[in-house]
């Protein structure tokens, strides 16, 4: 099924990376992103819904501090935190800081800070 096309929808993300292959492996292992190589040789991804795609880019500084902050929706922030740590990421904001929201933040292998978000039950 093709992605939803809608005016104003966020559809593509460029993620700074020192080593695009290492970053791609991290996101594939932690979040199940589908990794592919574009025709121009760039390492790209599609999220599990195939609604958002993007690529890792070199020569651009990482986003080590939250400015524009992207959150990744997960079934369990606690499980995602463990997966992030197991695959070389660093937790920079633990669960509970944004209570009652269920969130955490991590630093990926490229040095970018990204958020995790879990829909509250009930």
C-alpha positions as CSV (number, residue, x, y, z in Angstrom):
1,X,0.0,0.0,0.0
2,X,1.4,3.4,-0.9
3,X,1.9,6.0,1.9
4,X,-0.8,8.5,2.7
5,X,-0.3,11.7,0.7
6,X,-1.6,14.7,2.6
7,X,-0.7,18.4,2.6
8,X,1.4,19.2,5.7
9,X,2.4,15.6,6.5
10,X,5.9,15.0,7.7
11,X,7.3,12.5,5.1
12,X,11.1,12.5,5.0
13,X,13.8,12.8,7.5
14,X,17.6,13.3,7.0
15,X,19.6,12.1,10.0
16,X,23.2,13.2,10.3
17,X,25.6,10.3,10.7
18,X,29.3,9.8,11.0
19,X,29.0,6.2,9.8
20,X,25.7,5.8,7.9
21,X,26.0,1.9,7.9
22,X,26.4,1.8,11.7
23,X,23.5,4.2,12.2
24,X,21.3,2.2,9.8
25,X,22.1,-1.0,11.6
26,X,21.2,0.6,14.9
27,X,17.8,1.8,13.7
28,X,17.1,-1.5,12.0
29,X,17.8,-3.5,15.1
30,X,16.1,-1.2,17.6
31,X,13.0,-0.1,15.7
32,X,12.7,-2.5,12.7
33,X,13.2,0.2,10.1
34,X,13.6,-1.2,6.6
35,X,17.0,-0.3,5.2
36,X,17.7,0.2,1.5
37,X,20.3,1.7,-0.7
38,X,19.1,4.4,-3.0
39,X,20.2,4.7,-6.7
40,X,22.6,7.4,-5.7
41,X,24.3,5.1,-3.2
42,X,22.9,6.7,0.0
43,X,21.7,4.5,2.8
44,X,18.0,5.2,3.3
45,X,15.1,3.9,5.4
46,X,11.4,3.4,5.6
47,X,9.7,3.2,9.0
48,X,7.5,0.1,9.7
49,X,4.4,1.9,8.6
50,X,6.1,3.0,5.3
51,X,4.6,6.4,6.0
52,X,8.0,8.1,6.8
53,X,11.2,7.6,4.9
54,X,14.6,9.3,5.0
55,X,18.3,8.8,4.7
56,X,21.5,9.2,6.8
57,X,23.6,12.1,5.6
58,X,27.3,12.8,6.2
59,X,29.0,16.1,6.4
60,X,26.3,17.6,8.6
61,X,26.6,18.1,12.4
62,X,24.5,15.9,14.6
63,X,21.7,17.3,16.8
64,X,23.2,16.6,20.2
65,X,20.8,18.9,22.1
66,X,17.0,19.0,21.7
67,X,16.1,21.8,19.4
68,X,13.9,20.3,16.8
69,X,13.1,17.0,18.5
70,X,11.7,14.0,16.7
71,X,9.9,11.2,18.7
72,X,9.7,7.6,17.6
73,X,6.4,5.9,18.6
74,X,7.1,2.6,20.3
75,X,4.9,-0.1,22.0
76,X,7.0,0.1,25.1
77,X,9.4,2.8,26.0
78,X,11.0,0.6,28.7
79,X,11.7,-2.1,26.1
80,X,13.0,0.5,23.6
81,X,15.3,1.9,26.2
82,X,16.8,-1.5,26.7
83,X,17.2,-2.1,23.0
84,X,18.8,1.3,22.5
85,X,21.4,0.5,25.2
86,X,22.0,-3.0,23.8
87,X,22.8,-1.6,20.4
88,X,25.1,1.2,21.3
89,X,22.8,4.1,22.0
90,X,22.9,6.2,25.2
91,X,19.9,7.2,27.3
92,X,20.0,10.9,27.9
93,X,16.6,11.4,29.5
94,X,15.1,8.5,31.5
95,X,11.4,7.5,31.6
96,X,9.4,9.6,33.9
97,X,10.7,13.1,33.3
98,X,7.7,14.1,31.1
99,X,5.1,12.4,33.4
100,X,2.3,11.7,32.8
101,X,3.5,11.2,29.2
102,X,5.6,8.1,28.7
103,X,8.8,9.2,27.1
104,X,12.5,8.9,27.1
105,X,15.3,10.4,25.0
106,X,18.4,8.7,23.6
107,X,21.6,9.6,21.7
108,X,22.1,7.5,18.5
109,X,25.5,6.4,17.1
110,X,25.7,9.6,15.1
111,X,25.3,11.8,18.2
112,X,21.7,12.8,17.6
113,X,19.2,13.1,20.4
114,X,15.9,11.5,19.5
115,X,12.8,10.9,21.7
116,X,10.8,7.8,22.4
117,X,7.0,8.0,22.9
118,X,4.5,5.4,24.2
119,X,0.8,5.9,24.0
120,X,-0.6,5.8,27.5
121,X,-3.1,3.0,28.3
122,X,-6.6,4.3,29.0
